[in-house]
Amino acid sequence: MRTIRTLTPIPTGHELGVRTTTQLAQAGYTSNRLERLVAGGSLVRIWRGHYVSASAWNALTTDERHAALLTCAQGSAADGVRVLCRGSAALAHGVSLLRADPTVHLLCPTPRSTQVRHAGVRLHACDEEPDVVVLANGLRTTGALRTLTDCSRFLPHRDALVIADQFAATGVDLAAVRAWAASHSGWRGVARLRLVLDRVDPLAESAGETLTRIRLHEWAVPLPVSQYEIMTPMGLFRADFAWRELMLILEFDGRTKYFGETPTAEVLFKERQREKALAALGWTILRTDWDEVNRRPEALRGRLASTLRTTARFA
């Protein structure tokens, strides 16, 4: 049975250390003092009327900085209710993005000529009004279905599939998205949406696994089974990708990319023991990581092609 996962809420602007001019004034900071602190480098103005201490800002991840900007964009709205959309909406829902996007994306509720413009904001006209607007972690945003649909239609395929996999893992109604695509044939981006729906996999556990699967599609490699369970003398092992007929496993190691971890001697020892147990059952194990999949995919392609040929001869 597939486990339905939940997305991790993004922190609020206040939790990230964002303070408004009003809040700082109440704490005794005059406008002149704020200017001096910004000029001196101890305070960062991240948005008009919004500040973060330099030490706090430098400690934030890229996604956390984007989350802070999302809060600022809605908190400073002067042109009506703003609704986050596309990648910004996905981030508000707690989805991790494949690539950093410093731009805040907002649906355009009124003609663009009447909108108040801000640097770092991109306004998007609605070809269809959102049927649901939700509060995701305190931010007004398009609902999960609309966010998945918009990202799949308008973002590059790799970015879109990373987002779609994460929404699918939460149990989002993909049948409803397919029905929408079927009833909007010919609309901009619907062909791209269909490709995402053809490839989406709710079993993907990280952006790295999704990107690995995209590489396999690009290379026209026979697709493996995701999260394949194998019983060994050491217990149950779950392979990221497995070609069952070839007894071949492909493992993606995302610890360094996602957690900044260096495997300890104990972890490496246990991994070697598991690999020995799998090898004793006849499995071949191939490992990859973020650097290879993202920056040196041809290296993985060569290793995989060679291993597939070798295992196929003995299958």
Sequence and secondary structure as in RCSB ss.txt:
>XXXX:A:sequence
MRTIRTLTPIPTGHELGVRTTTQLAQAGYTSNRLERLVAGGSLVRIWRGHYVSASAWNALTTDERHAALLTCAQG
SAADGVRVLCRGSAALAHGVSLLRADPTVHLLCPTPRSTQVRHAGVRLHACDEEPDVVVLANGLRTTGALRTLTD
CSRFLPHRDALVIADQFAATGVDLAAVRAWAASHSGWRGVARLRLVLDRVDPLAESAGETLTRIRLHEWAVPLPV
SQYEIMTPMGLFRADFAWRELMLILEFDGRTKYFGETPTAEVLFKERQREKALAALGWTILRTDWDEVNRRPEAL
RGRLASTLRTTARFA
>XXXX:A:secstr
            TTTTT EEHHHHHHTT  HHHHHHHHHHTSEEEEETTEEEEHHHHHHS HHHHHHHHHHHHHH
T  SS  EE HHHHHHHHT   SS    EEEEESS GGGS   TTEEEEE SS  S EEEETTEEEE HHHHHHH
HHHHS HHHHHHHHHHHHHTT  HHHHHHHHHHTTTSTTHHHHHHHHHH  TT  SHHHHHHHHHHHHTT    E
EEEEEEETTEEEEEEEEETTTTEEEEEE HHHHH     HHHHHHHHHHHHHHHHTT EEEEEEHHHHHH HHHH
HHHHHHHHHHHHHH 
